[in-house]
Amino acid sequence: MDLDFSDDFIVQDKFSMRNFSTEYEGNLSKNEEKKMLVEEQEKLRELQQRLYSDGSKSILIVLQAMDAAGKDSLIKHVFGGVNPQGCEVHSFKTPSSKEYDHDFLWRHYIALPEKGKIGIFNRSHYESVLVCKVHPEYNLNEKVWKDVDDFDDEFWENRYESIRNFEKHLANNGTTIVKIFLNVSQEEQKKRFLDRINEPDKNWKFAASDLSERALWPDYMKAYEEAINETSKEYAPWYVIPADNKWFARVAAIQIIIDTMEKMDLKYPTLSEKETNALAEAKKQLEKD
């Protein structure tokens, strides 16, 4: 692919939501985007096979976005062709009582991909500095703090530090991290919500709470901006992808993931001389059958 979306959308300097468009301003048509996606899916399948056979590394893709930004459909179209035995998706909802009995990273740690596998977090540990920052009272469920006044600047800086340390630890131990924020506009979200209401087969996707969260859009944008600025590091970069066009977002995401995996230096196992000789002998025996 000639276009380089990895360089276009990576967050390396100070991130401002205002400076990242929700619309792709290039000239790709929908048909071109679909064709490109099919071509890239074949590359991803081959890279997944290499990752699995190499067996020494894993990759974690973190997806974050506002409601209706297209996370679920992106997972379906980008990863639909990979071997399901080597790919695991975890969709994190409101923590259970058991999960609240542990620290906020515990449930994410136990869901990490094994070596040789692709892991996808549909929402993630970042919910603790996104929805929980917009609704700080949710943190009281952790039973450590007694009042929302406890959630001051120091509290949030400690949360960011915990996330940075968590991700650096993973990176130092064989897990490559790619974090993608699907940047959808408020107007496009409105259109997609109306589609969910107007189309009976999509009604199940809409909840009344979606509107109350939508009303807090400025608070969420501020929380995203702060979280991305605090945690976009070389060992765990953020990519902010325009998401008003779902097909383009999928193409950009798959290219970013492929670029990342190509840099992981994944190799098929090399057989020893003894194993090579045994393979040759096995071939002779099979050919005699």
One Martini backbone bead per residue (centre of mass of N, CA, C, O) as a GRO file, in nm:
protein
  289
    1MET     BB    1   0.095   0.037   0.025
    2ASP     BB    2   0.144   0.375  -0.033
    3LEU     BB    3   0.012   0.455   0.207
    4ASP     BB    4   0.089   0.618   0.541
    5PHE     BB    5  -0.089   0.580   0.830
    6SER     BB    6   0.111   0.562   1.059
    7ASP     BB    7   0.232   0.852   1.025
    8ASP     BB    8  -0.039   1.014   1.017
    9PHE     BB    9  -0.169   0.890   1.321
   10ILE     BB   10   0.047   0.930   1.510
   11VAL     BB   11   0.140   1.003   1.849
   12GLN     BB   12   0.421   1.230   1.936
   13ASP     BB   13   0.298   1.480   2.031
   14LYS     BB   14   0.096   1.709   2.108
   15PHE     BB   15  -0.241   1.651   2.175
   16SER     BB   16  -0.525   1.758   1.965
   17MET     BB   17  -0.846   1.722   1.879
   18ARG     BB   18  -0.863   1.965   1.673
   19ASN     BB   19  -0.612   1.839   1.483
   20PHE     BB   20  -0.812   1.587   1.440
   21SER     BB   21  -0.978   1.439   1.208
   22THR     BB   22  -1.285   1.257   1.121
   23GLU     BB   23  -1.188   1.295   0.824
   24TYR     BB   24  -1.096   1.183   0.524
   25GLU     BB   25  -0.891   1.383   0.282
   26GLY     BB   26  -0.880   1.200   0.060
   27ASN     BB   27  -0.934   0.995  -0.266
   28LEU     BB   28  -1.079   0.749  -0.174
   29SER     BB   29  -1.279   0.500  -0.252
   30LYS     BB   30  -1.481   0.252  -0.152
   31ASN     BB   31  -1.374   0.039  -0.352
   32GLU     BB   32  -1.076   0.080  -0.284
   33GLU     BB   33  -1.098   0.013   0.016
   34LYS     BB   34  -1.201  -0.277  -0.018
   35LYS     BB   35  -0.962  -0.382  -0.185
   36MET     BB   36  -0.741  -0.315   0.020
   37LEU     BB   37  -0.848  -0.490   0.250
   38VAL     BB   38  -0.817  -0.763   0.113
   39GLU     BB   39  -0.509  -0.743   0.068
   40GLU     BB   40  -0.436  -0.705   0.375
   41GLN     BB   41  -0.555  -0.968   0.489
   42GLU     BB   42  -0.338  -1.153   0.367
   43LYS     BB   43  -0.102  -1.034   0.526
   44LEU     BB   44  -0.215  -1.090   0.808
   45ARG     BB   45  -0.228  -1.396   0.789
   46GLU     BB   46   0.079  -1.439   0.751
   47LEU     BB   47   0.167  -1.294   1.014
   48GLN     BB   48   0.014  -1.477   1.207
   49GLN     BB   49   0.166  -1.734   1.134
   50ARG     BB   50   0.439  -1.629   1.225
   51LEU     BB   51   0.367  -1.564   1.516
   52TYR     BB   52   0.283  -1.855   1.594
   53SER     BB   53   0.551  -2.004   1.508
   54ASP     BB   54   0.746  -1.841   1.678
   55GLY     BB   55   0.634  -1.800   1.998
   56SER     BB   56   0.776  -1.513   2.144
   57LYS     BB   57   0.522  -1.333   2.072
   58SER     BB   58   0.295  -1.049   2.100
   59ILE     BB   59  -0.025  -0.881   2.030
   60LEU     BB   60  -0.184  -0.564   2.123
   61ILE     BB   61  -0.512  -0.439   2.063
   62VAL     BB   62  -0.639  -0.115   2.123
   63LEU     BB   63  -0.985  -0.013   2.154
   64GLN     BB   64  -1.114   0.322   2.120
   65ALA     BB   65  -1.441   0.486   2.176
   66MET     BB   66  -1.717   0.598   2.090
   67ASP     BB   67  -2.018   0.548   2.032
   68ALA     BB   68  -2.050   0.428   1.700
   69ALA     BB   69  -1.745   0.413   1.567
   70GLY     BB   70  -1.670   0.085   1.485
   71LYS     BB   71  -1.535  -0.152   1.646
   72ASP     BB   72  -1.685  -0.415   1.572
   73SER     BB   73  -1.659  -0.392   1.259
   74LEU     BB   74  -1.353  -0.382   1.254
   75ILE     BB   75  -1.299  -0.659   1.367
   76LYS     BB   76  -1.452  -0.816   1.150
   77HIS     BB   77  -1.291  -0.703   0.889
   78VAL     BB   78  -0.989  -0.735   0.983
   79PHE     BB   79  -1.017  -1.041   1.149
   80GLY     BB   80  -1.198  -1.248   0.979
   81GLY     BB   81  -0.933  -1.412   0.835
   82VAL     BB   82  -0.823  -1.526   1.079
   83ASN     BB   83  -0.713  -1.744   1.308
   84PRO     BB   84  -0.894  -1.813   1.592
   85GLN     BB   85  -0.660  -1.962   1.756
   86GLY     BB   86  -0.475  -1.668   1.731
   87CYS     BB   87  -0.743  -1.502   1.839
   88GLU     BB   88  -0.845  -1.252   2.089
   89VAL     BB   89  -1.150  -1.122   2.227
   90HIS     BB   90  -1.211  -0.837   2.450
   91SER     BB   91  -1.507  -0.720   2.616
   92PHE     BB   92  -1.539  -0.445   2.824
   93LYS     BB   93  -1.727  -0.397   3.092
   94THR     BB   94  -1.861  -0.370   3.367
   95PRO     BB   95  -1.751  -0.447   3.651
   96SER     BB   96  -1.737  -0.685   3.867
   97SER     BB   97  -1.719  -0.776   4.187
   98LYS     BB   98  -1.459  -0.936   4.150
   99GLU     BB   99  -1.302  -0.710   4.000
  100TYR     BB  100  -1.332  -0.500   4.239
  101ASP     BB  101  -1.142  -0.687   4.429
  102HIS     BB  102  -0.939  -0.553   4.242
  103ASP     BB  103  -0.746  -0.404   4.054
  104PHE     BB  104  -0.791  -0.227   3.752
  105LEU     BB  105  -0.580  -0.436   3.591
  106TRP     BB  106  -0.645  -0.738   3.637
  107ARG     BB  107  -0.855  -0.812   3.404
  108HIS     BB  108  -0.640  -0.745   3.181
  109TYR     BB  109  -0.407  -0.929   3.247
  110ILE     BB  110  -0.574  -1.209   3.214
  111ALA     BB  111  -0.634  -1.119   2.889
  112LEU     BB  112  -0.376  -1.166   2.770
  113PRO     BB  113  -0.178  -1.266   2.528
  114GLU     BB  114  -0.020  -1.511   2.413
  115LYS     BB  115   0.228  -1.642   2.277
  116GLY     BB  116   0.145  -1.614   1.927
  117LYS     BB  117  -0.077  -1.387   1.973
  118ILE     BB  118  -0.377  -1.211   1.926
  119GLY     BB  119  -0.494  -0.917   2.092
  120ILE     BB  120  -0.826  -0.777   2.176
  121PHE     BB  121  -0.941  -0.461   2.296
  122ASN     BB  122  -1.276  -0.380   2.368
  123ARG     BB  123  -1.183  -0.197   2.534
  124SER     BB  124  -1.019  -0.100   2.854
  125HIS     BB  125  -0.804   0.033   3.089
  126TYR     BB  126  -0.905   0.326   2.991
  127GLU     BB  127  -1.177   0.349   3.141
  128SER     BB  128  -1.033   0.459   3.413
  129VAL     BB  129  -0.969   0.749   3.228
  130LEU     BB  130  -1.267   0.802   3.123
  131VAL     BB  131  -1.544   0.720   3.244
  132CYS     BB  132  -1.414   0.762   3.540
  133LYS     BB  133  -1.371   1.072   3.489
  134VAL     BB  134  -1.664   1.153   3.420
  135HIS     BB  135  -1.735   0.922   3.660
  136PRO     BB  136  -1.591   0.919   3.962
  137GLU     BB  137  -1.793   0.743   4.134
  138TYR     BB  138  -1.704   0.461   4.023
  139ASN     BB  139  -1.440   0.431   4.203
  140LEU     BB  140  -1.587   0.345   4.472
  141ASN     BB  141  -1.608   0.033   4.395
  142GLU     BB  142  -1.305  -0.029   4.500
  143LYS     BB  143  -1.295   0.047   4.826
  144VAL     BB  144  -1.064   0.276   4.886
  145TRP     BB  145  -1.260   0.510   4.856
  146LYS     BB  146  -1.500   0.757   5.003
  147ASP     BB  147  -1.463   1.008   4.797
  148VAL     BB  148  -1.465   1.218   4.522
  149ASP     BB  149  -1.243   1.413   4.644
  150ASP     BB  150  -1.005   1.198   4.599
  151PHE     BB  151  -1.015   1.281   4.279
  152ASP     BB  152  -0.741   1.410   4.196
  153ASP     BB  153  -0.459   1.480   4.028
  154GLU     BB  154  -0.295   1.256   4.168
  155PHE     BB  155  -0.477   1.022   4.101
  156TRP     BB  156  -0.453   1.044   3.786
  157GLU     BB  157  -0.147   1.023   3.769
  158ASN     BB  158  -0.137   0.738   3.890
  159ARG     BB  159  -0.297   0.606   3.665
  160TYR     BB  160  -0.107   0.671   3.432
  161GLU     BB  161   0.140   0.536   3.557
  162SER     BB  162   0.023   0.251   3.568
  163ILE     BB  163  -0.017   0.225   3.262
  164ARG     BB  164   0.272   0.272   3.172
  165ASN     BB  165   0.396   0.039   3.335
  166PHE     BB  166   0.228  -0.188   3.217
  167GLU     BB  167   0.317  -0.144   2.916
  168LYS     BB  168   0.621  -0.162   2.958
  169HIS     BB  169   0.625  -0.446   3.070
  170LEU     BB  170   0.510  -0.581   2.818
  171ALA     BB  171   0.724  -0.480   2.615
  172ASN     BB  172   0.968  -0.619   2.784
  173ASN     BB  173   0.788  -0.919   2.742
  174GLY     BB  174   0.676  -0.950   2.417
  175THR     BB  175   0.458  -0.709   2.388
  176THR     BB  176   0.287  -0.557   2.140
  177ILE     BB  177   0.154  -0.219   2.113
  178VAL     BB  178  -0.174  -0.107   1.990
  179LYS     BB  179  -0.337   0.215   1.979
  180ILE     BB  180  -0.687   0.289   1.901
  181PHE     BB  181  -0.858   0.584   1.792
  182LEU     BB  182  -1.187   0.642   1.703
  183ASN     BB  183  -1.264   0.942   1.527
  184VAL     BB  184  -1.571   1.063   1.591
  185SER     BB  185  -1.836   1.247   1.530
  186GLN     BB  186  -2.121   1.380   1.653
  187GLU     BB  187  -2.282   1.371   1.387
  188GLU     BB  188  -2.224   1.072   1.315
  189GLN     BB  189  -2.343   0.953   1.567
  190LYS     BB  190  -2.629   1.045   1.517
  191LYS     BB  191  -2.676   0.882   1.257
  192ARG     BB  192  -2.623   0.601   1.390
  193PHE     BB  193  -2.844   0.615   1.600
  194LEU     BB  194  -3.080   0.647   1.399
  195ASP     BB  195  -3.031   0.377   1.260
  196ARG     BB  196  -3.089   0.204   1.515
  197ILE     BB  197  -3.386   0.306   1.538
  198ASN     BB  198  -3.493   0.264   1.228
  199GLU     BB  199  -3.361  -0.029   1.244
  200PRO     BB  200  -3.470  -0.319   1.372
  201ASP     BB  201  -3.185  -0.485   1.354
  202LYS     BB  202  -3.054  -0.231   1.550
  203ASN     BB  203  -3.200  -0.178   1.824
  204TRP     BB  204  -3.007  -0.340   2.025
  205LYS     BB  205  -2.772  -0.110   2.010
  206PHE     BB  206  -2.971   0.068   2.172
  207ALA     BB  207  -2.953   0.306   2.447
  208ALA     BB  208  -3.056   0.545   2.660
  209SER     BB  209  -2.763   0.602   2.774
  210ASP     BB  210  -2.639   0.717   2.513
  211LEU     BB  211  -2.751   1.008   2.552
  212SER     BB  212  -2.619   1.084   2.823
  213GLU     BB  213  -2.329   1.049   2.713
  214ARG     BB  214  -2.348   1.248   2.475
  215ALA     BB  215  -2.384   1.504   2.662
  216LEU     BB  216  -2.059   1.448   2.750
  217TRP     BB  217  -1.859   1.503   2.517
  218PRO     BB  218  -1.651   1.716   2.623
  219ASP     BB  219  -1.550   1.535   2.856
  220TYR     BB  220  -1.445   1.306   2.677
  221MET     BB  221  -1.246   1.464   2.503
  222LYS     BB  222  -1.069   1.549   2.740
  223ALA     BB  223  -1.000   1.263   2.841
  224TYR     BB  224  -0.866   1.164   2.583
  225GLU     BB  225  -0.650   1.378   2.555
  226GLU     BB  226  -0.508   1.318   2.824
  227ALA     BB  227  -0.453   1.014   2.787
  228ILE     BB  228  -0.286   1.032   2.527
  229ASN     BB  229  -0.066   1.225   2.633
  230GLU     BB  230   0.021   1.030   2.881
  231THR     BB  231   0.045   0.733   2.686
  232SER     BB  232   0.216   0.811   2.433
  233LYS     BB  233   0.453   0.574   2.338
  234GLU     BB  234   0.693   0.397   2.188
  235TYR     BB  235   0.589   0.120   2.337
  236ALA     BB  236   0.273   0.272   2.322
  237PRO     BB  237   0.104   0.383   2.078
  238TRP     BB  238  -0.101   0.622   1.936
  239TYR     BB  239  -0.391   0.613   1.714
  240VAL     BB  240  -0.569   0.859   1.513
  241ILE     BB  241  -0.870   0.778   1.349
  242PRO     BB  242  -1.071   0.841   1.110
  243ALA     BB  243  -1.446   0.748   1.156
  244ASP     BB  244  -1.673   0.842   0.953
  245ASN     BB  245  -1.526   0.627   0.773
  246LYS     BB  246  -1.531   0.295   0.802
  247TRP     BB  247  -1.353   0.189   0.569
  248PHE     BB  248  -1.109   0.360   0.624
  249ALA     BB  249  -1.055   0.274   0.917
  250ARG     BB  250  -0.989  -0.019   0.841
  251VAL     BB  251  -0.749   0.033   0.656
  252ALA     BB  252  -0.575   0.189   0.856
  253ALA     BB  253  -0.563  -0.027   1.078
  254ILE     BB  254  -0.437  -0.265   0.917
  255GLN     BB  255  -0.178  -0.115   0.841
  256ILE     BB  256  -0.074  -0.059   1.124
  257ILE     BB  257  -0.059  -0.357   1.210
  258ILE     BB  258   0.130  -0.453   0.986
  259ASP     BB  259   0.364  -0.263   1.038
  260THR     BB  260   0.415  -0.366   1.323
  261MET     BB  261   0.463  -0.671   1.256
  262GLU     BB  262   0.705  -0.626   1.060
  263LYS     BB  263   0.887  -0.509   1.312
  264MET     BB  264   0.902  -0.794   1.484
  265ASP     BB  265   1.067  -1.018   1.348
  266LEU     BB  266   0.925  -1.266   1.221
  267LYS     BB  267   0.983  -1.628   1.244
  268TYR     BB  268   1.045  -1.917   1.129
  269PRO     BB  269   1.142  -2.203   1.217
  270THR     BB  270   1.458  -2.362   1.260
  271LEU     BB  271   1.607  -2.641   1.173
  272SER     BB  272   1.794  -2.878   1.254
  273GLU     BB  273   1.991  -3.117   1.130
  274LYS     BB  274   1.839  -3.349   1.263
  275GLU     BB  275   1.552  -3.259   1.171
  276THR     BB  276   1.611  -3.256   0.866
  277ASN     BB  277   1.682  -3.556   0.843
  278ALA     BB  278   1.411  -3.661   0.952
  279LEU     BB  279   1.242  -3.536   0.727
  280ALA     BB  280   1.374  -3.688   0.490
  281GLU     BB  281   1.302  -3.971   0.597
  282ALA     BB  282   0.994  -3.933   0.603
  283LYS     BB  283   0.965  -3.884   0.301
  284LYS     BB  284   1.067  -4.159   0.204
  285GLN     BB  285   0.851  -4.331   0.350
  286LEU     BB  286   0.602  -4.202   0.216
  287GLU     BB  287   0.687  -4.261  -0.086
  288LYS     BB  288   0.671  -4.586  -0.039
  289ASP     BB  289   0.354  -4.620   0.024
   0.00000   0.00000   0.00000
